[in-house]
Amino acid sequence: MNCMAQQASPEWKAAAAREKITSDTMMWMAGYAGRTKPADGVTLDLYAKAIVIEDKAQSRVAIITLDLIGVPKSMRENLATTLEKQHGIKPASLLINASHTHSGPELRTSRTDATDEPARRAEEAAAYTTKLEARLTAMVGDCIARLQPAHLDFSFARCGFAMNRRTPSPDGKSFSNHPYPQGPVDHQVPVLRATDASGKELALAFGYSCHCTTLGLQQFNADYAGYAQQAIEAAHPGAVALFVNGCSGDQNPYPRGKVEMAETHGRSLASAVDAALATNLQPLTGSVRTAYEEIPLSYSRTPTAEELGERQKSSSKLDAAHAGRLLGVLRSRGSLAKDYPYPVQVLRIGDQLTMITLGGEVVVDYSLRLKREIKDANVWVAGYSNDVMTYIPSLRVLREGGYEAGDAMKWGSHPAPWSEQVEEHIVSTVHRLRKTLE
């Protein structure tokens, strides 16, 4: 723990909580399309964590982290409505981030694959998310009831097991999922610490940009992020450790494939957090200011019914199934969506820390760019926040093509890849929202 003298009088109030959210039943799992059966055990429990921060004017921000594949849009909307009504937390002041573990329960309530029990998956997912909403609401309420004077400090360190996974072919025209050490990465580990008036640690929120895909188990496991939180809480008794996933869309943990590797990555990340705490942490002073907007993120082109009919005849099962889903949408709704309501959020916690949160599986280019362009003292960029709908490529990745550029969207019902305006639309929105928080 950093021994730097605390301010005489705490500027904030804070409280944190944790709750196990491992499924009570061996339900179907999320993350890998190749799974053919539900979970058959638990090797590391899944948790939801929360921290509520209040400034002197009693403005509050609630940060919720989940050891889950994503954040269902409907769950975020329901929680935002409930928490504003019950506790006065504005929707713009609610951040929900998912670790994106691929060893957690399925959350999608709509499945179309005829070979993997779609009805059971939908029923399990609906029951799980309904129960989860109630538990998260109660957890935030508990934090508010226990708010106490607190100091907030920020620092960062680095961790090195993430590597870009988009390896180009020799001709540079295609990309495989393989470790690519020449590719861009973001190894920064931001750390936000909350301590009580005596200096006792209440919470340690930390981030990293890396897919939670060390493991391909048929058992529930929070992957490296879970092992990191476990190690931090063991080393800091009484503190709640909250993992905030960054811009990890094109970042994988290496090596991978074994539980021992996930444990090693977790210890490495926990060591980076302790390294950050060994620095002269920067005290956060000021107020909470937040902004949130859902922007219409445009698709590149809406296919016609005729084009989809032809595509449904494709020898590619993925392309044919995608076309079939889109034809089903056309029949039921009469048209395909031209854009998607994409969440962009900026949180200023004091005058020294700006958190930028983006929905979806955001590639690392966004983090690197926004930290260059936003001139605040400390900038923390997170993906997988408030809604995880699909991958969010940069213009570079979009033009290169491949899985993150649009192929992954074929697993859902998005009608087409994003337009080439995707990066500028998101980044310009971040800048605009940031300017409202002066």
N, C-alpha and C positions, 0 to 999 in steps of 0.2 A: 504493500500500500504506500502511496506517495505520502511523504511526511511533511509536505509543504503546509505552512500554517494556514488555517482556515480563516475566512473573514469573521469579524467579530459578530456580525448578525446575518443569519441566513436570508437570502433574497427570495427564496422560493419555498414552495411546499411540494412534497412528492411522496408517493407510495407505490409499491410494486407488489405483484402477486404472480403466482404460477399455479397451474392446474394440469394434471395428467389428462390427456385427451385420446389416449390409445383406444381404439374401438373395442367395445365389449364383446363383439362377435368377430369371427373370422370372415370378414367381408372381402369383396373384390378390391384389388389394389390399383393404384394409379401410376402413370409414368411410363410404362413399357407396353407397347401394343402386343408384344409376343406372349404375354401371360395367358395361360390357358385354364387357370383355376384360382380360387380365392386364396387369401393368406392362410398359412398353416402354423403360425406361431408369432412370438414376440422376442426379439433380441435386444431392443432398446426402446423404452417407452417414448411416446410422443407427448409434447407439452405445448400448452398455450401460455404465454407470458404477457403481462401488461405492466405498463408504468403510466401513471397520471402525474403531470407536472402542472403546477398552478403558480402564476406570477402574483405580484403584489396587488394587482387590480382584479384578482380572482378569475382571470382568463385561464382556461385550461386546455391542455393538449393530452390526448390519450394515444399511446402507441401500443399496439397489440402485435405480437409475433406468434407465428404458428409453425409447428413442425408438420407441415402439410404441403401437398403439391401446388396449391394455389389458393386464391381468394375468390370464391364465387361472387359474381357481381351482385346477385340478389341478396346474399348475406351481408355484404358491405352496405347496401342500401337499407336493409332492415335494421342493422345495428346503428347506422347513422341517425335514422329516424327515432329509434328508441332511446339512444343515449342523449340526444338533444332534448327530447321530451322529459326524460326522467332526471337528467343531471346537468342540462344546459350546455353540454359539449357540442359546439357547432360542427356540422358535417365536415367543414374544411379543417377542423382540428382533430379529426380521427384518422390515424394512419394504421392500416392493417397490412402486414408484410408476411409473406410465406417463405419458408426456407427452401421450398421446392424439392423436398426429399422425394425420391422415387420409390420409397419403401413405406408409403402411407396409404390410407384408404382412398378409394375412388370418390370424388366429389361431384362428378358430372351426373346430372339426373336425366340426361337424354343420351341413350346409346342406340346405335343402329346395327351393330354387328350381330349377325344371326347365330354366331357360333359361341358366344361367351355370355349367355344368360342376361340379355339386356334388361329384361323386366326385373330380375333380381337386383342387378346393379342400380337401376333407377330407384327402386324401393329402399335399398340400403343407403344410398347417397342422400336421399331426401330425409330419411330418419336421422342420419348422422348429423347433417347440417342443421336441422331444426333443433336438435339437442345442443349442438355446439353454440348456436346463436344465444340460447338461454344461458349457457355457462359463461360465455364471454361477457354478456350484459351484467351478470352477477359479479364477475371478477372485477370489471371496471367500477361497479358500484362499491365493492369492497375496498378498492383502492381509494376512492373518494372519501369513504367513511374514515379511512386511516391516514389521511393527509397530515403530514407533519413538517415543521420547518426543515429546510434542506439546502445544501449547497450543490451546485452543478458545476462540473469541470469537464473539459474536453482535451483529448490528445489523440495521437495515432502512431501506429508502428507499421511493420510490413510482414507479410507472410508469403511463402513462395511455391506452394504446391499446385496452384492453378496454372493452367497452360491453355493457350488458344487451341481450339480443336478443329479449325477449318484448314486442313492441309490441301494446298492446291496440287492438281495434277501437273506433270512435267510441262504441258502446254498452257497451263494456267486457266483452262476452260471449264474445269469441274473441281469440286471440293469434296474430300472425304472426311469422315469423323475420325480424326487421328491426331495425336499430339503434334503441335506445330510450334516449336520454340521460337520461330521468327515472328509469330503473330503478335498483335497487340494484347496487352494484359493490364490489369489494374491490381497491384499487390498491396495497396493501402488497406490498413485495418483501422477504421475510425472507432473511437471509444468515447462514450458519454457515461460519466460516473455521477451517481447521486449519493450523497452522504447526509446523515442527519447532523444536528447541531454539534454533536460531540465528535464527528468525524467517522462514525461507523458507517460502513458501506450498505446502502439500501438496494442499489441496482447498478448493473454494468451492461449497457447496451453497446453492441459492437457489430461491425459489418465486415463483409468480404465478398468479392465478386467471383463466384465459382458455383457451377452446377452441383447440386447435392446428389451426385450419381456415382459415388464410389462403389455402391453396392447394387446388385441385381437380385437380392434375396426374395424369397417367397414369404418373408416374415416382416412384420412391422419393425421399422428401425429409423431413427431420426438422422442417420448418416453422420458425416463428419461434424455437421452443425450441432447435432445432439451431443456427440462426444465432447465437443468444445465447451458447450454450456455446462455439461456435467463436470468437466475438469475445473472450470472457472468457479462454479458454485462450491466445489469441494475445497478449493484453495482460498475462497472468500466466504466463510460461513455467514449465513444470514442474508447474503446478497442474492438478488435474482438476476440471472444472466439471460439477456435477450439477444438473439441473433437476427440481424437485419440483412437479408440477401441483397447483393448489389446488382450491377449490370452483368449478368452471368450467362446471357444467351449463347455466347460462343466460347465459354470457358468451362473446362472440365478439370476434375481433380486427377492428378497422376502421381504415382501409380494407382490403379483401381482394380476392384474385383473381389477383394477380401475384407472381412470385418477388421482384421488387424490393420489394414491400410486406412480404413475410416477412423479407427482409434488413433493412429499416428497423425493423420491430418488434423484431427480434433485437438490433440495435444499441441501440435505445432501452432494452431490458431490461438489456443489458450495462452501459449507462451508469448505470442505477439501482443495479446491483450495485456499481459503482465509487463511486457516491455514498454508499452504505452503508459502504463500506470507508474513506471519508474521514472518518467520524465517530469519536468516541471509543467504539470497540467495547467491549462488555461482556464481560469474561472469564468463562468458565464454570468453575465449581468445584464439586466434590462427586462424585456417583457416577451410574452408569447405573441407572435403574429403569424397568421396562416392564410393561405389562399388555395382554392381548389376549383378546378374547372374540368368538365368533360367536353373535349373537342371532337368534332366530326372528322375522324381520320379516314381518308378516302381510299377506296380500293382502286386498283389500276384500271379495271374494265369489268363491266358486268356481262357475263356470257349470255347468249340467247338460248331459248329452249332448243332450237335446232342444233346449236353447237353442243349443248349438253347431251342431247340424244345421240350424237355421233360419239362423243366422249364416253358415253355409257357402254359402247361396244368395244372399248379399248381392251387390249390384252393385259394391261396393268390393272390388277384388282383394286389398287388404291385409287387410281384415276376413275375407274368405272363406279366404284362405290361413292366417291365424292360427287360425281355427276348425278348419280341417283338421288343422293340427299338433296342436292340443289333443285332437282326437278320436283322433289316432294315439297320443298319450300315454295316453289313457283305455284304448284297446284293449290296449296293451302292459303298462301298469302297474296298471290297474284303478281308478285314482283320480288326481285332480289335486292338486298340492301346495297346502297352505293357507298356507305360509310359506316363507321362503328364509333359509339360514344366512348372515347378514350380518356382515362383519368390522368390528370397532371396536377401535382400538389407541391407547394412550397411551404415549408415550416421554418420560421425563424425563432430559435430558442435563445433568447438574449440577443445581444448585438454581435456576438462572436461566432455563432453557428447557424448555417443555413442548410437545411435538409431538403433535397429535391427528390420526390418520389414519383416513379413512373409505373404505369400498368404494363403487364405482359412480360415476356422473356426478352428483356432489352439487351442488345449486344453491347460490348464494352466500349465501343466508339463513343457512345453517349456520355458515359462517365468521364472519359478522358477529355472530351470536348467541353462539357459543362464546367469541369473544374478549371479548365484554362480560361473560359470566358466569364464566369461569374467571379467578380473580384472581391468577394467577401473574405473575411479572415480565415474561415474554415468552411469548406463545402463538402457535404456528404451526399452522394447520389445513390439511390436505391431503385432497383426494378422490383418486379413481383409484388407490386403494391396496389391494394384497393380493388384490383380486378386482374386476373391472369387469363387472357383470352387467346393468345398465341404469341409467336415470336414478333419482335419489333426490330427489324434490321435498320442499320444506317443506310445512307445512299450507296456507300461503297459496297456493303454486303449485298444490298438489293441488286445492284448491277452485276456483281460477281455471280449471283445465283446460288442454288443449292438449298439445303434443308432449311437453314435459318432465314433465307431470302424469300421463301414462299412455299416450298415443298411441304413443310410441316403443316401448313394451313389446310392441306388436303385431308387431314385426319378429322377435321371438324366440318363446319358448314359455312366457312368464309367463302365468298364467291370467287375471289381472285387474290393475288398478292396485293400488297399495299402500293399506292402510287409512288412516283419518285419524289413527291413533295413530303413524304412521311417525316424525314429527319428535320427539315426546316420548319414544318408545322409544329412539331413537338418542341424543338429548341426555342423557337420564337415565342411560344406560349410560356415556357419557363421564364424567359427574360421579362416578358410582360407581367407575369404574376409577381416575379421578384420585385419589380419596380413599384408595385402597389403596396409593398410592405416596408417602405422607407420609414 
